[in-house]
Structure formats: structure tokens, C-alpha cells
Amino acid sequence: MGCAGLIFHKQPGVSPFNTEQWPPLQNIDSPAGHFSDGPFMFFHMQKIRLIALTFIAALGLASLQAAETVPAPAGSTNAQVTQSVPAAPAAVQVTSPDLIEHLVDLVLERFGVNTGGNTLTHWALFAGLMIGAWVLRTIITTAIFKVLKHFASKTETTLDDKLFPALEGPTKGLIFVVGTLMAFKVLKLPESMDVTIGYAYKVAFPAVIFWGIIRAMDAVVEHLGEVAKEKGMGIAAFLPLIKKTVIGVFIILAALTIIQSFGYDVKTFVAGLGIGGLAFALAAQDTIANLFGSFVVAIDQPFKVGETVRIGANEGTVEDIGMRSTKLRTPNRTLIAIPNRTVANEAIVNLSRMPQRRVDQMLGVSYDANEEKLTAFIEDVRGILASDPDVHQQTIVVNFVNYGSSSLDVQVVYFTSNPDWAKHLVTRERINLRIMRALNARGLSFAFPTQTVQLDGPVARALATAKQA
């Protein structure tokens, strides 16, 4: 079974690549009887199997690369070799890091192993290194990281509470990769197998390192997001986009690092990104304009999620600020997606950031009111506004301003202290009812549109005489 056989017990008819057929594993990462079953054990075993499958897949992929470097059979001509082997980059000398080679040499020298073949000592050292890697992995998981988490729980910041659990998985994966490589380096394997293991290591080692970097960056960005939300910073809405961008960049760097380790020249690929980027920019200029619009909104911060705004002719509550568009929930409960390019170019009115909400209304008093009653009514309205606790006292305007077509117009202007729409309406209703009671107490009435028609002539006089009779 190769590498898989070192980890899982082979059973007849069970495929190592079908995880549903794998037998249950014993938990070696926790004390006896602790977390031996349940959801924790299920996900823990899935991670172990995923690491194993990754290493096996790396061995398979690297074996294809190693097959290209196998010498041609005796008697083959150069033309035959050219036709049977596809074009490939220049051969690369696959070697493990000097540190690992030095450690393996020290182990062999310590046990006095100098023979050229695989003796019982070689196989014992192989098994010992594999078991040692798993034991070290267990010690780090149950002891070192446990202590680190304990110290992290006593600090004021929550960054370390997220960082240490994030690095636990990559650390265990790194120990597994290094331990497996050392174990195989002890054995005297065929040259093709050595090349295959070397290529597999070139894939697995950078993958584990960048996995740790990505997990660490994810924890840092998540911590920054929590801090930004606590402080009410508008950048909090863009942190998911920033996190995806950072992770994407590191994934690309990991892929380029692995490709370059196989001897391919990535400089040509990177140079081609310039021309490809220009073509992409021309084809996706609207998308790029929306992306830059989102950056403008993030920097300027004219609004944030949860605030009510008016953007152009659209008004609603901000539900999401994305890379392409900003989504508003309108008072009619419909959802409007406005491109960020439009948001950056339109005038934005932030209704949630107004300190008070304005009321401007016209009271029409009927023309049967005299001067004394109208003046007394105006003073009553001023007193009502001055005594209400929810009215902003800095601006209160009550004046007789105009002779209307059917009413004496009294303008009333004031501000409610709370800009919340529902509370504003409650305050406005209360004041309107008090104004109505004050009007009735003065013996006045509100005017409504009326017209007086005067009739004259014989017909009008005949109708008046008939009515009097």
C-alpha cells in the first residue's frame, strides 16, 4: 500500500482512496478515552485522512514527472526517444533539504548503519521515525498548544485566541511531512522512487507552509473585523473582500513556488500576466470601475451597513456593501442593487446621521377668527412645542405668514430630538393632537377650501323671494 499502508490497516477489497470504506481509526492525539468518539473525533479523523490523501496524490503526480526523466531503453535511437517522450523542461536535480539529509545521516551514524542494502535496522529506524513523528505531533497538539491556548486565554487581546488554534493544523501537517520524508530517506530505495518522493516533498512542504500562512492571515483579518465592528468603522464591511483577496494572492504564490521548484521558469508566466492583465482590464472595465468604486466607499465611508441613505433617486437601508454593488432595502421592502461606480459618482444623503428630524407644516385657520383669538392660538402652539421633551428647543418657529385663498396660514417649524422615524412620528402625532385641542379651546376651527357665489338679477331675486316665502 505504500505510504497509506503505514497509516491505515489494509483490508481485503478496501480501496485506500475511498474514505467511506476506511475502517475507524484509533485516536492517538488525545489521552486515553478522551474525545475518542463523537463529532470531534469524526472531523479529526477526516483531517488526518485528508493529509494522507494529499501526500499520496502528491506521490502520484510527482511520479508522472519522474517518469519523464527515466533513461531510454538500450538500443533506442534519439528520434525514438523524441517521439515517445513529450517535451519537458531541463532536468532538475531533486534533493531534500540539507538539514533533513544531515539529520538522517546523524541517525544512521548513531546506530552504526553503513551497509548499502535495507537491513532490519533500516526498517526499524523507518518505523521508529514514523512513530516518532506521530508521537511528536501528539505532544505538540496535547501539550504545547494546550499551554499556548491557556496563556492566550489570559491576555486582553483575542488575536492569540484565534491564531494558535489556526496554526495547530498546519503545524501537525508539517511534522507529518518532515517525519515521513526522513523515514523514507533512511531506506535505500530505487532511484525512481527517490525521485518520486523528492517531487512529492516539493509539493507537500510548500503547501503546508502556505496553509499555515493562510490560516494565520485569516485569523488576523477576522480579529481586525471584530475590532472594526466594535468601533463602528466602515472598513468592517470590506474585510471579507480583503480576506478573500489576501488568500487568493497567497494561493497564487504557493502555486508559483511549487511550479518553480519543479524547474519551470515562472518569469515568462509572470511577464505574460502584464499583457493578459491589459486585455482583462479592457474586457472588464465596468467590473474594475465597480471595484474601485467600492474602494472609494471604503475610504470615504459615507455610510455603513444598517444606515438609511438616499443615493440619487433611491432611498433605503444599506444591507450589504460588496465588491460590485451596494444593496439597499427600500421602505417597500424591495431590494435595490446599485453599482458601486454609480454610488461613487452620485450625491449621497445619509439619513441616519442627521442629529434631529425636521417638521414643517402649515395650519389653516378659518377666516372667522379675530386678531385676539389668532394671537392667543399662536402663543398656545409655541407653549406646546416649548414644553414637549422630545422637541429640540433650539429651533421653534410659529408665525402667521399668509392670507390663503380660504384660510389664515400659520407656519409651524420644529425638530424632533430623536431622528428615528418611528419615534419621530409618535412625537409629531402627540403635538398635532395638542394643537387641535388648543384650537377648539379658543373657539376656532381649521379652514377647508370654500367658495362664496353671489347671484344677481331677476332670476336671483325670484329665487330669494321664493325662499323667503
ZASEGU-85810 format. One record per residue: residue in three letters; x, y, z of N, C-alpha, C in turn. Coordinates in steps of 0.1 Angstrom, whole numbers, plus 5000, padded with zeros to 4 digits. Layout:
N
ALAXYZXYZXYZ/...
***
This chain:
469
MET500849885000500050005000500850135000/GLY502250125001503050245001502850325014/CYS502750455012502550545024501250515031/ALA500150485024498850465030498950345039/GLY499750245036499750125044500450155057/LEU501250255058501850295071500950355081/ILE499750405076498850475085497550395087/PHE497050325077495850265078496050115076/HIS495250035083495349885082494649845069/LYS495349775060494749735048493849615050/GLN492649625044491649515045491349475031/PRO491049345029490749295015489549365009/GLY489749404997488549474990488349614994/VAL489249675002489049815006490049904998/SER489550004992490350094984490850204993/PRO492150234992492750335001492250474997/PHE491750494985491250624980489750644982/ASN489050544988487650564991487550575006/THR487350695011487350725025486150665032/GLU485050625024483850565030484150425034/GLN485150355028485450225031486550205041/TRP487150315046488250305055487750265069/PRO488450175076488050135089488250255099/PRO487550255110487750355120489150355126/LEU489650475129491050485134491050515149/GLN492050475156492250505170492750645172/ASN492250715181492650855184493950845191/ILE495050895185496350895191496651035195/ASP495751135193496151275196495551315209/SER494951235217494351285229494651175240/PRO494551205252494651105263493650995261/ALA494050875267493150755266491750785270/GLY490850755262489450765265488850905263/HIS489751005260489251145259489051185244/PHE487851225241487551265227487651145218/SER487351025223487550905214486450885204/ASP485350955206484250945196483551075196/GLY482351065188481551185187482051275176/PRO481351395174481651485163483151525162/PHE483751555174485151595174486051495167/MET485851365171486651255165486451245151/PHE485151255146484851245132485651345124/PHE485551475127486251575120487751565121/HIS488251525133489651505134490151395125/MET489451285124489851175115489851215100/GLN488851305097488751345083489951435080/LYS490451515089491651595087492851505085/ILE493051395093494151305091494151235078/ARG492951195074492751125061493051225049/LEU492651345051492851445040494351475039/ILE495151485050496551495048497251375042/ALA496751255045497351135039497051135024/LEU495751165021495451165006496251264999/THR496451385005497251484998498651434995/PHE499251365005500651325003500651214992/ILE499651124993499551014983499351074969/ALA498451174968498251234955499551304950/ALA500251364959501551434955502551324950/LEU502551214956503451104951503051064937/GLY501751054935501251014922501551114911/LEU501351244914501651344904503151354902/ALA503951344913505351354911505951244903/SER505251124904505751004897505651024882/LEU504651104877504551134863505651224859/GLN506051314867507251404864508451324864/ALA508651234874509851144874509951054862/ALA508751014857508850924845509450984833/GLU509351114832509951184821511451184821/THR512051164833513551164834514151024834/VAL513250914832513750784831514550764818/PRO515750704819516550684807515950594797/ALA516150624784515550544773516150404774/PRO515450304769515950164769517150154759/ALA517950054762519050034753518650004739/GLY519350064730519150044716518150144710/SER517550224718516650324713517450444707/THR516950484696517550604689517050734695/ASN517850834691517350974696516051004691/ALA515750974679514451004672513350934680/GLN513550804683512550734690512250794704/VAL513350834710513150894724512351024722/THR512751104712512051234710510551214707/GLN510151104700508751074697508051024709/SER508650944718507950884729507850964741/VAL508751064743508751144755508351284751/PRO507351344757506951484754508051574759/ALA507951704753508951804757508751844771/ALA509851864778509851894792510951994795/PRO510952054806511952144810513252074813/ALA514352144814515652084817515552004830/ALA516251894830516251804842516651884854/VAL515951854865516251924878516751814887/GLN517851854894518351764904517451774917/VAL516751664920515851664931516651624944/THR516751704953517451674966516551724977/SER516651664988515951715000516851815007/PRO516251895016516952005022518151945030/ASP519252025030520451985037520251945051/LEU519352015058519151995072518551855074/ILE517551815066516951675067518051575064/GLU518851595053519851505050520851485061/HIS521251595068522151595079521551515091/LEU520251535093519651465104519551315102/VAL519251275090519251135086520651075087/ASP521651145083523051095084523351075099/LEU522951175107523251155121522651035128/VAL521351015123520650895129521350765124/LEU521650755112522350635107523750615113/GLU524450725115525750715122525650675136/ARG524550725143524350695157524050545159/PHE523350485150523050345151524050255143/GLY525150315138526150245131525650175118/VAL524850235111524250175099525150225087/ASN525950135081526750175070526550095057/THR525749995058525549895047524749965036/GLY524949905024524249965012522849915010/GLY522449805016521049755015520149795026/ASN518949745025517949775036518049655046/THR518649675057518749575068517549595077/LEU517549505087516449505097516549645105/THR517849695106518049825113517349935105/HIS517549935092516950035084515450035086/TRP514849915085513349915087512949955101/ALA513749925111513449965124513450115126/LEU514550175120514650315120513450385112/PHE513150325101511950375093510750375102/ALA510450265108509250265117509350355129/GLY510550365134510750455146510550595142/LEU511050635131510850775127509350815124/MET508650715118507250735115506450745128/ILE506750655137506050665150506450785158/GLY507750825157508250945164507551065159/ALA507351075146506651185140505251205146/TRP504551085147503251095152503251125167/VAL504251075174504351105189504651255191/LEU505551305183505851455184504651535180/ARG503951485170502651555166501651555178/THR501551445185500651435196501051525208/ILE502351525210502851605221502551755219/ILE502851805206502551945203501151975204/THR500251875200498851905200498251915214/THR498651815222498051795236498851875246/ALA500051915244500851985254501152125251/ILE501952145240502452275237501352375234/PHE500452335224499352415220498352435231/LYS498252335240497352345251497852455261/VAL499152465263499752565271499652705265/LEU499852705252499752835244498352885245/LYS497352795243495952845244495652895258/HIS496252825268495952865282496553015285/PHE497753035280498253175281497453275273/ALA497053235261496253325253494953365259/SER494353275267493053305273493253405284/LYS494453425289494653525300495053665295/THR495253675282495653805276494453885273/GLU494554015271493454105269493054095254/THR493954075245493554065231493053935227/THR492153925217491653795213492353745200/LEU493453815196494153775184494853635187/ASP495453625198496153495201495153385203/ASP493953415208492953315209492553255196/LYS492653335185492353285172493553225164/LEU494753285167495953255160496453115163/PHE496553075176497052945180496252835175/PRO494952835176494152725170494252715155/ALA494452835148494652835134495952765130/LEU496952785138498252725134498452585138/GLU497552535146497652395151497652295140/GLY496752305131496652205120497852215111/PRO498252335106499452335097500752285104/THR500852305118502052255125502052105125/LYS500852045127500851895127501151845113/GLY500651915103500851875089502351885086/LEU503051985091504452005088505251895094/ILE504951855107505651745113505451615106/PHE504251595101503951475093504751465080/VAL504851575073505651575061507051555063/VAL507651635073509151615075509451475081/GLY508651425090508851295096508751185085/THR507851195076507651095065508851105056/LEU509351225053510551235044511751175050/MET511951205063513151145070513050995070/ALA511850945073511750795073512050735060/PHE511650785049511950735036513350755032/LYS514050855037515450885034516350785041/VAL515850715052516650615058516750495050/LEU515750465042515750345034516550365021/LYS517150255016517850255003516850224992/LEU516250314986515150294976515750314962/PRO515050254953515450274939515550424935/GLU516250454925516450594921515150654917/SER514350584910513050634905512150664917/MET512150584928511350604940511950734947/ASP513250744947513850864954513350994947/VAL513350984933512951104926511451134929/THR510651034929509251044932508951114946/ILE509651064956509551114969510051264970/GLY511151284962511651424962510651524956/TYR509951484945508951564939507751584948/ALA507351474955506251484964506551574975/TYR507751574980508151664991508051814986/LYS508551834973508451964968507052024967/VAL506051934966504651974966504151994980/ALA504451894988503851895002504352005011/PHE505752025011506352115020505852255018/PRO505952315006505352455004503852465006/ALA503152355003501752355005501352375020/VAL502152305029501852305043502252445048/ILE503452495044503852635048502852735045/PHE502452735032501452845028500052815034/TRP499752695038498552665045498552735059/GLY499752725065499852795078499752945077/ILE500453005066500353145064498953195061/ILE498253115053496853155050495953145063/ARG496153045071495353035083495653145092/ALA496953185093497353295102496753425097/MET496753455084496253575078494653575081/ASP494053465079492653455081492253495096/ALA493053445105492853475119493053625122/VAL494053685116494353825118493253915112/VAL492853885100491753965094490453945102/GLU490153825107488953815115489053895127/HIS490153895134490353985146490154125142/LEU490754175131490654315127489154345124/GLY488454255119487054275116486254295129/GLU486554215139485854235152486154365158/VAL487354405157487754535163487054655155/ALA487054635142486454745134484954755137/LYS484254635139482854645142482554705156/GLU483454675165483254735179483354885178/LYS484354935170484555075169483655145159/GLY482755065152481855125142482555175130/MET483655115126484455165114483855105101/GLY483755185091483155145078483955035071/ILE485255025074486154935068485754785071/ALA484954775082484554635086483754565075/ALA482954645067482154585056483054525045/PHE484254575044485154535033486154435037/LEU486254395050487254305054487054165048/PRO485754115046485653985039486253985025/LEU486154105018486754115004488254115006/ILE488754195016490254195018490754055021/LYS490053985029490453845033490553755021/LYS489553765012489553675000490653714991/THR490953844990492053894981493353844986/VAL493653855000494853815005495053665004/ILE494053585006494153445005494353404990/GLY493753474981493953444967495353474963/VAL495953584968497353614965498353504970/PHE498053464982498953354988498853224981/ILE497653194976497453064969498153074955/ILE498153194949498953204936500453194939/LEU500853254950502353244953502753104956/ALA501853034963502152894966502252814953/ALA501352834944501352754931502552794923/LEU502952924923504152964916505452904922/THR505452894935506652834942506752694939/ILE505652614939505652474936506152454922/ILE505552534913505952514898507452544896/GLN507952644903509352684901510252574907/SER509752514918510552404924510752284915/PHE509852274905509952164895510852204883/GLY511452314883512352354873511752444862/TYR510452474863509852554853510152704855/ASP510252774845510552924846509252994847/VAL509053054859507753124861507853274857/LYS509153314853509253454849508453484836/THR508453384827507753404815506253414818/PHE505753334827504353334831503953474837/VAL504853514846504553644853504653764843/ALA505553754833505653864823504353854814/GLY503853744812502653734804501453784811/LEU501553794824500353854832500153994828/GLY501254064824501154204821500254224809/ILE500554144798499654154786498254104789/GLY498253994796496853944799496054034808/GLY496754104817496054194826495554314818/LEU496254364808495754474799494554424792/ALA494554304786493354254779492154234788/PHE492454184800491454164810490854304814/ALA491654404816491254534820490254594810/LEU490654574797489754634786488454554786/ALA488454424788487254344787486354364799/ALA486954394811486154404823486354544829/GLN486254644821486454784827485254824836/ASP484054774833482954804842483154744856/THR483554614856483854544868484954614876/ILE486054654869487154724876486654864881/ALA485754934873485255064878484455044891/ASN483654934891482854904903483754864915/LEU484854794912485854764923486454884929/PHE486954974920487455104925486455184932/GLY485155184928484155254935483955194949/SER484055064951483955004964485155054973/PHE486355074967487455124975487255264979/VAL486555344970486255484973485255494985/VAL484255404985483355404995483955365008/ALA484955265008485655215020486455325026/ILE487155405017488055515022487255635027/ASP486255675019485455795023484455765034/GLN483955645034482955595044481755695046/PRO481055715035479855805036478655735043/PHE478755605044477655525050478255385054/LYS477555315062477855185066476655095067/VAL476854965068475754875068474754905080/GLY473454905077472454935087471955085087/GLU472655175080472255315079471255335068/THR470455435069469455465059470055585051/VAL470055565037470655665029469755685017/ARG470055805010469455834997470555854987/ILE470655764977471655764967470955794953/GLY471055914948470355954936468855954939/ALA468155874932466655864934466255754942/ASN467255674948466955554955467155584970/GLU466255534978466355554993466055425000/GLY466855395010466655265017467755245027/THR467655135034468655095044469755005038/VAL471055035041472154965035472154825041/GLU472054715033472154585038473554515035/ASP474154555024475454495020476254595012/ILE477554595014478454665006479454565000/GLY479254534987480054434981481154484972/MET481754394965482854434956482254504943/ARG481054464939480454514927479354614929/SER478554594940477354674942477154694956/THR476254794959475754824973474254794972/LYS473754724982472354674982471654754993/LEU470454814988469554894997468254824999/ARG467754815011466354765013465454895014/THR464554905005463655025004462555015014/PRO461855125017460655125026459555025021/ASN459554995008458554905003459054755004/ARG460154735011460754605014461354545001/THR461554614991462254564979463754594980/LEU464554514973466054524974466554584961/ILE467354684962467954754951469454734951/ALA470054694940471554674939472054784930/ILE472854874936473354994929474854964926/PRO475254974914476754954911477555054918/ASN478655014923479555094932480055214923/ARG480155194910480655314902479555424903/THR478255384903477255484904477255544918/VAL477455464928477555514942478655614944/ALA479755594938480955684939480655814932/ASN479755814922479555944914478356014918/GLU477455954926476156014929476356094943/ALA475456194945475356254958474656164968/ILE475256144979474756054989474256135001/VAL472956115005472356175017472156065027/ASN472956075038472855985049471856025059/LEU470655965059469556005067469755955082/SER470555855084470855805097471755895105/ARG472455975099473456065106472956205109/MET471656225106471056355110470856365125/PRO471256475131471056485146469656495150/GLN468756565143467356575145466656565132/ARG465256545133464456535121463556655121/ARG463456725109462756845108461256825105/VAL460356915110458956915108458557055103/ASP457957065092457557195086456057175081/GLN455157235088453757225084453057355084/MET451957365077451157485076449757465082/LEU449357545092448057535098447157635092/GLY445957595086445057685081443857715090/VAL443757835095442757875104441657955096/SER440357925100439357985092439258135094/TYR438658205084438658355084437758415094/ASP436958335101436158395112436858425125/ALA438158395125439058425137439358575137/ASN439358635149439758765150441158775155/GLU441658895156443058915159443458855173/GLU442658885183442958835196442958685197/LYS441958615191441958475192443158415184/LEU443458475172444558415165445858435172/THR446058555178447358575185447458475197/ALA446358455204446358365216446658225211/PHE446058185200446358045195447758025191/ILE448458125185449858115181450658105194/GLU450358175205451158165217450958025223/ASP449757975222449457835227450357735220/VAL450457745207451257655199452757665203/ARG453257785205454657805209454857735223/GLY453857755232454057685245454057535244/ILE453157485235453157335234454457285229/LEU455157345220456457305215457557325225/ALA457457435233458457455243458457365254/SER457257315257457057225269457257075265/ASP457357035253457456895249458956855250/PRO459256745258460656705260461256645247/ASP460456605237461056545225461256645214/VAL461056775217461256875207462556945209/HIS463356955199464657035200464357175202/GLN464857235214464457365218465257475210/GLN466257445203467057545196466357615185/THR465457545178464757595167463257565168/ILE462457675171461057665172460457785165/VAL459757765154459157885147457657865145/VAL456857965150455457965149455058105145/ASN454558125133454158265128453058265119/PHE452258375119451158395110451858455097/VAL451858375086452658415075451958455062/ASN450658425061450058445048448458445049/TYR447858525040446458515038446158415027/GLY445758305030445458205019444158225012/SER443858145002442658164994441458125003/SER441558045013440458005021440857995036/SER442058045040442458025054443558135057/LEU443658145071444758225076445858125079/ASP446958145072448058045073449058075084/VAL449257975093450157975104451257875101/GLN452457915099453557815097454157775110/VAL454457635111455057575123456257495119/VAL457457535124458657465121459357425134/TYR459757295136460457255147461157125144/PHE462057075153462856955151462556855162/THR462356735159462256635169463656585173/SER463856565186465256545191465756405187/ASN464856305185465356175180465056165166/PRO466156135158465956125143465255995139/ASP465055905148464455775144463055805139/TRP462755735127461555765120460255735128/ALA460255615135459055575143458855675155/LYS459955705162459855795173459455935169/HIS459955975157459656105152458156115149/LEU457556015143456056015141455256015154/VAL455755945164455055945177454956085183/THR456156155182456256295187455356385179/ARG455356375166454656455158453156435160/GLU452656315162451256285164450856355178/ARG451656345188451256395201451156545200/ILE452056615193451956765192450756805184/ASN450456735173449256765165447956755173/LEU447856655181446656645189446556755199/ARG447656795205447656915215447257045208/ILE447757065195447357185188445957185185/MET445357065181443957055178443057095191/ARG443457045202442757085215442857235218/ALA444057295215444257435218443357515208/LEU443257475196442357545186440957545190/ASN440457425194439057415199438757495211/ALA439757505220439657575233439457725230/ARG440057775219439957925216438757955207/GLY437857855205436657875197436957895182/LEU438057845178438457855163438257715157/SER438457725144438357595136439357605124/PHE439757485120440557475108439757505095/ALA440357575086439657605074439757495064/PHE438857485055438957395044438557475031/PRO438957425019438657505007437157535005/THR436757665005435357705003435357814993/GLN434157834987433857944977432558004980/THR432458144979431158214980430758264967/VAL429558224963429058254949427858354951/GLN427958474945426958584946426158584933/LEU424858574935423958574924423158704923/ASP422958764911422258894910421358884897/GLY420358974897419558974885418158924888/PRO417258934878415858894881415758744886/VAL416458654880416358514884416858504899/ALA417958574903418358564916417358624926/ARG416758734922415758794931414558704932/ALA414158644921412958554922413258434931/LEU414458384930414858264939414858314954/ALA415358434956415358484970413958504975/THR413058554967411658584971410958444974/ALA411258354965410658214968411158154980/LYS412458174983413058114996412458185008/GLN412158315007411658385019410158355021/ALA409458325010408058285011407958145017/
***
